[in-house]
Amino acid sequence: MKRQAEGKEKEIALIEFQIAEIEETNIGDSEEEALKERLKVLKSAEKIDKVFEEISEGLEASDNSARSMLKAVRLPSRRFRP
């Protein structure tokens, strides 16, 4: 019971500290909107990165990958080089 009370006191102190930090930053409406837009951009970039990673894995993942097929085509085509 005592540990629970101590845990709650620490949690309250942390929340009070966080509230004070937020209030001290004094972010204006335009700054808040800019931060929200930046967050959207970062989330989009993360999604794009995941898509490219999946594409890359698909291109190199198996014997039937695009990379393997290009290597197979490239070798015979060397015969036509001067």
Residue frames as qw, qx, qy, qz and C-alpha x, y, z in Angstrom:
[[0.000, 0.886, 0.464, 0.000, 0.00, 0.00, 0.00],
 [0.314, -0.793, 0.106, 0.511, 2.85, 2.34, 0.87],
 [0.412, -0.133, 0.603, 0.670, 4.60, 1.59, -2.44],
 [0.223, 0.638, 0.662, 0.323, 1.38, 2.34, -4.29],
 [0.129, -0.941, -0.235, 0.206, 1.10, 5.71, -2.58],
 [0.390, -0.591, 0.357, 0.609, 4.74, 6.51, -3.36],
 [0.397, 0.184, 0.701, 0.563, 4.19, 5.50, -6.98],
 [0.113, 0.821, 0.537, 0.157, 1.17, 7.77, -7.26],
 [0.258, -0.878, -0.006, 0.404, 3.08, 10.66, -5.69],
 [0.417, -0.319, 0.536, 0.661, 5.88, 10.22, -8.21],
 [0.297, 0.463, 0.707, 0.445, 3.39, 10.05, -11.06],
 [0.034, -0.925, -0.369, 0.080, 1.67, 13.22, -9.84],
 [0.344, -0.729, 0.220, 0.550, 5.03, 14.99, -9.54],
 [0.413, -0.017, 0.656, 0.632, 5.95, 13.93, -13.07],
 [0.182, 0.694, 0.634, 0.289, 2.63, 15.13, -14.48],
 [0.170, -0.930, -0.171, 0.277, 2.96, 18.46, -12.65],
 [0.404, -0.498, 0.420, 0.642, 6.46, 18.85, -14.07],
 [0.354, 0.263, 0.711, 0.548, 5.25, 18.06, -17.59],
 [0.060, 0.863, 0.498, 0.057, 2.40, 20.57, -17.28],
 [0.269, -0.846, 0.068, 0.455, 4.83, 23.25, -16.13],
 [0.423, -0.223, 0.587, 0.653, 7.15, 22.49, -19.06],
 [0.267, 0.543, 0.690, 0.397, 4.28, 22.72, -21.54],
 [0.066, -0.935, -0.332, 0.104, 3.07, 26.00, -20.08],
 [0.386, -0.688, 0.235, 0.567, 6.61, 27.44, -20.14],
 [0.475, 0.103, 0.610, 0.626, 7.05, 26.74, -23.84],
 [0.220, 0.648, 0.223, -0.694, 4.21, 29.15, -24.56],
 [0.288, 0.095, 0.750, 0.588, 3.63, 27.81, -28.07],
 [0.350, 0.355, 0.029, -0.866, 1.47, 30.08, -30.19],
 [0.769, 0.383, 0.392, -0.329, -1.29, 28.89, -32.51],
 [0.600, 0.713, -0.313, -0.183, 0.84, 29.33, -35.62],
 [0.003, 0.559, -0.824, 0.094, 3.72, 27.39, -34.05],
 [0.607, -0.006, 0.730, -0.314, 1.37, 24.61, -33.03],
 [0.773, 0.552, 0.128, -0.284, 0.02, 24.37, -36.59],
 [0.380, 0.725, -0.570, -0.070, 3.57, 24.29, -37.96],
 [0.260, -0.376, 0.867, -0.199, 4.44, 21.47, -35.57],
 [0.736, 0.237, 0.538, -0.335, 1.34, 19.54, -36.60],
 [0.685, 0.678, -0.162, -0.214, 2.26, 19.93, -40.28],
 [0.134, 0.646, -0.750, 0.049, 5.83, 18.80, -39.57],
 [0.524, -0.146, 0.792, -0.280, 4.46, 15.75, -37.76],
 [0.799, 0.461, 0.246, -0.299, 2.33, 14.89, -40.82],
 [0.496, 0.731, -0.459, -0.095, 5.40, 15.16, -43.05],
 [0.127, -0.503, 0.838, -0.172, 7.44, 12.93, -40.75],
 [0.687, 0.084, 0.650, -0.312, 4.68, 10.31, -40.62],
 [0.755, 0.613, -0.004, -0.234, 4.41, 10.35, -44.41],
 [0.273, 0.711, -0.648, 0.002, 8.17, 9.99, -44.75],
 [0.410, -0.295, 0.830, -0.236, 8.08, 7.00, -42.43],
 [0.788, 0.336, 0.427, -0.288, 5.35, 5.36, -44.54],
 [0.605, 0.732, -0.277, -0.145, 7.31, 6.03, -47.74],
 [0.027, -0.616, 0.782, -0.095, 10.44, 4.54, -46.18],
 [0.617, -0.058, 0.743, -0.253, 8.54, 1.37, -45.25],
 [0.784, 0.545, 0.167, -0.246, 7.15, 1.03, -48.79],
 [0.427, 0.754, -0.498, -0.043, 10.62, 1.40, -50.33],
 [0.284, -0.451, 0.826, -0.181, 12.00, -1.12, -47.88],
 [0.751, 0.184, 0.580, -0.258, 9.29, -3.63, -48.87],
 [0.689, 0.697, -0.099, -0.173, 9.97, -2.98, -52.57],
 [0.139, 0.718, -0.680, 0.041, 13.70, -3.47, -52.05],
 [0.502, -0.229, 0.806, -0.213, 13.13, -6.72, -50.20],
 [0.792, 0.409, 0.375, -0.256, 10.83, -7.91, -52.98],
 [0.544, 0.769, -0.310, -0.129, 13.40, -7.09, -55.63],
 [0.213, 0.605, -0.751, 0.158, 16.15, -9.03, -53.89],
 [0.660, -0.336, 0.485, -0.465, 14.32, -11.64, -51.84],
 [0.867, 0.047, 0.485, -0.105, 14.25, -14.73, -54.03],
 [0.486, -0.110, 0.675, 0.545, 15.74, -16.52, -57.02],
 [0.288, 0.621, 0.634, 0.361, 12.87, -15.11, -59.08],
 [0.153, -0.782, -0.194, 0.572, 13.63, -11.57, -57.97],
 [0.454, 0.889, 0.039, -0.043, 14.06, -8.78, -60.47],
 [0.169, -0.810, 0.543, 0.145, 17.74, -8.61, -59.61],
 [0.606, -0.158, 0.765, 0.148, 18.25, -12.30, -60.39],
 [0.648, 0.607, 0.459, 0.032, 16.33, -11.97, -63.65],
 [0.247, 0.948, -0.171, -0.107, 18.40, -8.97, -64.74],
 [0.347, -0.607, 0.692, 0.180, 21.62, -10.85, -64.01],
 [0.677, 0.153, 0.712, 0.103, 20.37, -13.79, -66.06],
 [0.542, 0.798, 0.261, 0.021, 19.60, -11.52, -69.02],
 [0.020, -0.931, 0.324, 0.166, 22.79, -9.52, -68.73],
 [0.568, -0.400, 0.675, 0.249, 25.13, -12.48, -69.02],
 [0.647, 0.353, 0.613, 0.286, 23.93, -13.71, -72.46],
 [0.308, 0.934, 0.179, -0.010, 23.66, -10.15, -73.74],
 [0.359, -0.753, 0.399, 0.381, 27.41, -9.67, -73.27],
 [0.666, 0.107, 0.619, 0.402, 27.94, -11.76, -76.42],
 [0.395, 0.792, 0.397, 0.243, 26.61, -8.83, -78.47],
 [0.227, -0.914, 0.123, 0.313, 29.15, -6.31, -77.18],
 [0.640, 0.720, -0.244, 0.114, 31.90, -5.33, -79.61]]
